[in-house]
Each structure stands twice: as C-alpha cells, then as structure tokens.
Amino acid sequence: MPSIAEERIDRLHALAREAAAAREDDRAREYVRLARRIAERNRCGLPREFTRFTCDACDAYLRPGANARVRLRPGRVVIRCLDCGATKRYPFE
C-alpha cells in the first residue's frame, strides 16, 4: 500500500503533466519542485517516469518536441532540456 507521500507525489506528477500540456511552464515547474521536496523529506524515491520527464537542473517538466530534444544513440537515450541546456542520458531498457 503506497504511503501518503507517494500518493501525493503521483498526484503532483499528474498535475505537472497537465500544466505542461496547457503551456503553464511555471506552474509545472512548481509542482516538480514540490514533489521533489516531499520525496526528500519522506525519504522515498521518485517514480522512474517522473525522473525521466523532469530536468534536474531547472525543474522543468520535459515535453519531447516542445521543450526537450530526444535523441537515440547506440545503447542509450539522450534528452536535452531546451530551457537550460542540461543533458540526461539513460540506457535502453
């Protein structure tokens, strides 16, 4: 059974996704910051989907094609945030 913190993080992730789709980038960024703060305080991890679609440097919710560039390289996925220029790499699954 998920804890209250995990449920709240999931809800904030959904809100950030909706705000980013509506082009409310500042609101989405605030939801991402709040979810990260809750995870730190309660010592619970963030879901993989959440970490893959958020920028660690500027807390933006990444939308491929809108504010993120996604490229496939041999053995990995490379995502570049177009707001701050930060790059994330992770292996194929």
C-alpha positions in Angstrom: 0.0 0.0 0.0 1.5 3.3 -1.0 2.2 5.9 1.6 0.6 9.3 1.7 3.8 10.9 0.4 3.9 8.5 -2.6 0.3 9.3 -3.4 0.9 13.0 -3.2 4.0 12.7 -5.5 1.9 10.8 -8.0 -0.8 13.5 -7.9 1.8 16.2 -8.3 3.2 14.4 -11.3 -0.2 14.3 -12.9 -0.7 18.0 -12.2 2.7 18.8 -13.7 1.9 16.9 -16.8 -1.4 18.7 -17.2 0.1 22.1 -16.6 2.9 21.4 -19.1 0.4 20.4 -21.7 -1.5 23.6 -21.1 1.8 25.5 -21.6 1.8 26.7 -17.9 5.5 26.1 -17.5 6.0 28.0 -14.3 3.1 26.1 -12.6 4.5 22.7 -13.8 8.0 23.7 -12.5 6.5 24.5 -9.1 4.7 21.1 -9.0 8.0 19.3 -9.8 9.8 21.2 -7.0 7.1 20.4 -4.5 7.2 16.7 -5.4 11.0 16.6 -5.1 10.8 18.3 -1.7 8.2 15.7 -0.5 10.4 12.8 -1.6 13.4 14.2 0.2 11.5 14.8 3.5 9.9 11.4 3.5 12.9 9.5 2.2 11.0 7.9 -0.6 12.2 7.7 -4.2 10.6 9.4 -7.2 8.9 7.2 -9.8 11.0 6.4 -12.9 8.6 8.1 -15.2 8.8 11.3 -13.1 12.6 11.4 -13.1 12.8 10.7 -16.9 10.4 13.6 -17.7 11.9 16.3 -15.4 15.0 18.3 -15.7 17.4 18.0 -12.8 18.9 21.4 -13.4 15.9 23.7 -13.8 13.0 21.5 -12.6 11.1 21.9 -15.9 8.6 19.2 -16.9 10.0 17.9 -20.2 7.8 17.6 -23.2 9.5 16.0 -26.2 9.3 18.3 -29.1 8.2 21.3 -27.1 10.9 22.0 -24.6 13.0 18.8 -24.8 15.0 17.2 -27.6 15.1 13.4 -27.6 17.8 11.5 -29.5 18.6 7.8 -29.7 22.3 6.9 -29.5 23.8 3.4 -29.6 22.7 1.8 -26.3 21.1 4.9 -24.7 18.6 7.7 -24.9 19.8 11.3 -24.7 17.4 14.0 -23.6 18.3 17.7 -23.8 16.3 20.4 -21.9 15.8 23.3 -24.3 15.1 25.7 -21.4 18.5 25.4 -19.7 20.6 23.1 -22.0 21.1 20.3 -19.5 21.5 16.8 -20.8 20.3 13.5 -19.4 21.4 10.1 -20.6 20.0 6.7 -19.7 20.3 3.2 -21.2 17.7 1.4 -23.2 15.5 -1.0 -21.2 
